């Protein structure tokens, strides 16, 4: 950051907001320098400061007029459209009266409410409602003008499209909406952080019955509980219709393909290992309530998200307070892992793939992937499309299936390389993402449950 | 109470919503706070954030104890506006919108006038004349050069005059009636005429704790943290959050915008608290790797004093 400040010049550094700035700020040497606010000020208002060597400068940003203009008013951009809503403290929801703009497209859910009509009857109407965190975020960025419901009818002289109560400031929104419906300031800060990055964020546990339920993870990805070791092999043979990435060798014996090292080594392993084997768990049934529970479901920006029927989430995030919450215990982590989907081993990235028109590269990296079968999950798994429908593969041996579906890829460069064992170990099978908040600073950690007992290292 | 900075308390957290108050806290009282709000102009990034500024419990408690600030129970400060207050607020918004429309409208007419001039018949005719003149000059020059015997680099055909459609101008002469404008969502409630913090202001920590809006410090750990914070602050340092460097506080010799921190402080709750050797090594290495000195600060709850030990990694041989 200091390189372009060595020689004095009148044009300031160019503003790069986004990835570049974040990378700079993450260098550990500069970590407590903080962002350079002068870059935010318009060029005319920036102080012209002569620089010689590493002489320190005193930024005037504390009382800078540019900064004041920026953060004093929440004037929205004229190109965006503004929505209107009403805050109902008793319901802890904001009902949307006028809905416009793109940012309101991924938030909110539809709730039927009884409204008293003018002719005296009570009719049930559906209206869009926002959770407190969604409402505060929209108000903050200037996409929603919120009124607080009141018994007084305030006159509308045409300035606003709809008036349904007293006007709320951003300060009032923070004060009144945080603390309701399980929303703490920590959780709101993580929510706003993720929304600013572009994710779609919903709650893992629906707060009411009207909140749309997320689609569960496909059963092929959830952990299969293991049976005892003696009949595990037999059952494994017959349960091969759901292809297991982590144990691709089961059918080989049946096909008399067992004269190789991998099969022999596997057969010799009679000591059960791995996370699927149930451990001794003490008899106490009272598990103390723990803050380590997923609170938010995250969807990556390109994932298609439908408000009424959300797909399985790309990530699930736990939010804890860094001051009061200790590190998670093994039991708490295991509880999170048990509900998480199993990740397939990371495939090697195809470098410089052949430029073939009309074929998506996702199919190149799968073994014999076919793009004819419909795929419902847009999960972050790299599972080829045909694995999620178990009926298609029922009794066909593995070799035959891959041949059958190899047609689209036979003309392409076949990528049959094993995944990198270190990448597999690092990713693990299950993932837990934990965000810790300490008075405004958010740190996000990923804990992974590793797998040593099966894998592509022999 | 005059001149004391209002700290808005909501859900037992301290916020500062007015920029002037923020300035005073930083420049007069050496406390920084942390901006946590979304900037509406740059709403899709996390590097630059705006109001409110969140104060840590230690910073807020210190300000109130030293009588620089008061606590305002924000949840109870919003009575319903009367009709006249609302109408006045609505009128102010209307004024702001009209002002915007006037400014934007003037800009629009100017731009449209210029655009009109460019396509008017006068302008087209003049452009043609200029082109002709330029080509004639070029041909004369070439003739001169040929007579003087200079080699001519190829024969250049004159550039044909681009056919300009001098059709009737279609742009309207008057600016559009529906110019877009910004609707202002106010940030600080102090801008509202009906916001009344006076009835729920608390000028001492005890009063706030009794009222139930504030509860720091509540146990030995809090008292130790606060004691160390106050002691370091009274020695003239600026203090920031230490979670990024594995400690409780970062200790700056001056404003954090100017200087790097010198120390990373860890609070030890009592004089008899045990410290593992591994902790000493870990803190020492971490501090040295980040060009800071790690500070162990021991709090004595009976005598209310702090003792300091600094650690630096030094290799032998």
Boltz contact constraints between the chains, C-beta under 6 A:
constraints:
  - contact:
      token1: [A, 17]
      token2: [B, 42]
      max_distance: 6.0
  - contact:
      token1: [A, 17]
      token2: [B, 45]
      max_distance: 6.0
  - contact:
      token1: [A, 18]
      token2: [B, 45]
      max_distance: 6.0
  - contact:
      token1: [A, 21]
      token2: [B, 47]
      max_distance: 6.0
  - contact:
      token1: [A, 31]
      token2: [B, 244]
      max_distance: 6.0
  - contact:
      token1: [A, 32]
      token2: [B, 261]
      max_distance: 6.0
  - contact:
      token1: [A, 35]
      token2: [B, 47]
      max_distance: 6.0
  - contact:
      token1: [A, 35]
      token2: [B, 48]
      max_distance: 6.0
  - contact:
      token1: [A, 40]
      token2: [B, 48]
      max_distance: 6.0
  - contact:
      token1: [A, 56]
      token2: [B, 258]
      max_distance: 6.0
  - contact:
      token1: [A, 59]
      token2: [B, 257]
      max_distance: 6.0
  - contact:
      token1: [A, 62]
      token2: [B, 23]
      max_distance: 6.0
  - contact:
      token1: [A, 62]
      token2: [B, 26]
      max_distance: 6.0
  - contact:
      token1: [A, 63]
      token2: [B, 23]
      max_distance: 6.0
  - contact:
      token1: [A, 68]
      token2: [B, 19]
      max_distance: 6.0
  - contact:
      token1: [A, 71]
      token2: [B, 50]
      max_distance: 6.0
  - contact:
      token1: [A, 71]
      token2: [B, 51]
      max_distance: 6.0
  - contact:
      token1: [A, 73]
      token2: [B, 184]
      max_distance: 6.0
  - contact:
      token1: [A, 74]
      token2: [B, 40]
      max_distance: 6.0
  - contact:
      token1: [A, 74]
      token2: [B, 185]
      max_distance: 6.0
  - contact:
      token1: [A, 74]
      token2: [B, 187]
      max_distance: 6.0
  - contact:
      token1: [A, 75]
      token2: [B, 182]
      max_distance: 6.0
  - contact:
      token1: [A, 75]
      token2: [B, 184]
      max_distance: 6.0
  - contact:
      token1: [A, 76]
      token2: [B, 182]
      max_distance: 6.0
  - contact:
      token1: [A, 78]
      token2: [B, 180]
      max_distance: 6.0
  - contact:
      token1: [A, 78]
      token2: [B, 182]
      max_distance: 6.0
  - contact:
      token1: [A, 82]
      token2: [B, 183]
      max_distance: 6.0
  - contact:
      token1: [A, 140]
      token2: [B, 37]
      max_distance: 6.0
  - contact:
      token1: [A, 140]
      token2: [B, 38]
      max_distance: 6.0
  - contact:
      token1: [A, 141]
      token2: [B, 38]
      max_distance: 6.0
  - contact:
      token1: [A, 141]
      token2: [B, 40]
      max_distance: 6.0
  - contact:
      token1: [A, 141]
      token2: [B, 43]
      max_distance: 6.0
  - contact:
      token1: [A, 142]
      token2: [B, 40]
      max_distance: 6.0
  - contact:
      token1: [A, 142]
      token2: [B, 185]
      max_distance: 6.0
  - contact:
      token1: [A, 145]
      token2: [B, 185]
      max_distance: 6.0
  - contact:
      token1: [A, 150]
      token2: [B, 80]
      max_distance: 6.0
  - contact:
      token1: [A, 154]
      token2: [B, 86]
      max_distance: 6.0
  - contact:
      token1: [A, 159]
      token2: [B, 90]
      max_distance: 6.0
  - contact:
      token1: [A, 159]
      token2: [B, 93]
      max_distance: 6.0
  - contact:
      token1: [A, 159]
      token2: [B, 94]
      max_distance: 6.0
  - contact:
      token1: [A, 166]
      token2: [B, 80]
      max_distance: 6.0
  - contact:
      token1: [A, 166]
      token2: [B, 81]
      max_distance: 6.0
  - contact:
      token1: [A, 169]
      token2: [B, 186]
      max_distance: 6.0
  - contact:
      token1: [A, 169]
      token2: [B, 189]
      max_distance: 6.0
  - contact:
      token1: [A, 170]
      token2: [B, 187]
      max_distance: 6.0
  - contact:
      token1: [A, 171]
      token2: [B, 17]
      max_distance: 6.0
  - contact:
      token1: [A, 171]
      token2: [B, 188]
      max_distance: 6.0
  - contact:
      token1: [A, 171]
      token2: [B, 189]
      max_distance: 6.0
  - contact:
      token1: [A, 172]
      token2: [B, 78]
      max_distance: 6.0
  - contact:
      token1: [A, 172]
      token2: [B, 189]
      max_distance: 6.0
  - contact:
      token1: [A, 175]
      token2: [B, 10]
      max_distance: 6.0
  - contact:
      token1: [A, 175]
      token2: [B, 74]
      max_distance: 6.0
  - contact:
      token1: [A, 175]
      token2: [B, 75]
      max_distance: 6.0
  - contact:
      token1: [A, 178]
      token2: [B, 11]
      max_distance: 6.0
  - contact:
      token1: [A, 179]
      token2: [B, 11]
      max_distance: 6.0
  - contact:
      token1: [A, 185]
      token2: [B, 13]
      max_distance: 6.0
  - contact:
      token1: [A, 193]
      token2: [B, 46]
      max_distance: 6.0
  - contact:
      token1: [A, 196]
      token2: [B, 44]
      max_distance: 6.0
  - contact:
      token1: [A, 196]
      token2: [B, 46]
      max_distance: 6.0
  - contact:
      token1: [A, 438]
      token2: [B, 243]
      max_distance: 6.0
  - contact:
      token1: [A, 439]
      token2: [B, 56]
      max_distance: 6.0
  - contact:
      token1: [A, 440]
      token2: [B, 34]
      max_distance: 6.0
  - contact:
      token1: [A, 440]
      token2: [B, 36]
      max_distance: 6.0
  - contact:
      token1: [A, 440]
      token2: [B, 54]
      max_distance: 6.0
  - contact:
      token1: [A, 441]
      token2: [B, 241]
      max_distance: 6.0
  - contact:
      token1: [A, 441]
      token2: [B, 243]
      max_distance: 6.0
